[in-house]
Amino acid sequence: LARADVESELIDQASTLLASGYDRAAAVLAGAVLEEHLRSIAPSWTVAVHNAAGKALTLEPLNVELKKVGAYDGIMQKRITLLGGVRNEAAHGNPFDGRTDEVRKLIRDVVDICGGVTTK
């Protein structure tokens, strides 16, 4: 419940940022919520959250591994890859003007995925 509360609070912050015109910040925050959600459910699916060097896995490696173990299907994996791509475009300084609707969808989809992709 605490994790759900934190996710909800961060999504609310992303929505507030978006409403205030901070599309890039909203996308980065929503993407971080998605990545952290996948990291939180991974152990229940026996998916490691760190690589052999001890570094935390990022969104896409977690996504690939969770699909492999059956946490969700290939369509969901592709959806998460797309959302991660939007987050990465925002996070890495790529051109990001005019993406308000895309970020709005990102936030909506992150809420949907966090509610539907759960522990084993």
C-alpha positions, 0 to 999 in steps of 0.5 A: 500500500505504501508503494501504491501511495508513493506511485500515486503521489508521484503520478499526481506530481507528473500531472501537475508538472504537465498542467504547468507546461513542464512536459519534459519533467512530467515525462521523466517523472512518470517514466521513473515511476514505471521503472521503479514499479517494474523493479518492485515486482521483479523479485516476485517473478524471480527476476534480478534487479541488478546485473552481475556488476551490482548495477541496478537494471534499467527499464528496458532490461527489466522489461525484457526479463519480466516478459521472459518469465511471463509477468506479461505478454509481448504486447505489454512489453512493446507498450512499456518499450514505447513508454520508456522511449518517450521518457528517454527522449525527455531525459536525454535532452532530445527535442521535446516540444509539442509533446503534451498529448504524448506525455498525457498518454504516458502518464495515463498508461503508467497508471494503467500498467502500475495497476495491472502489472503486479507481483506473482 
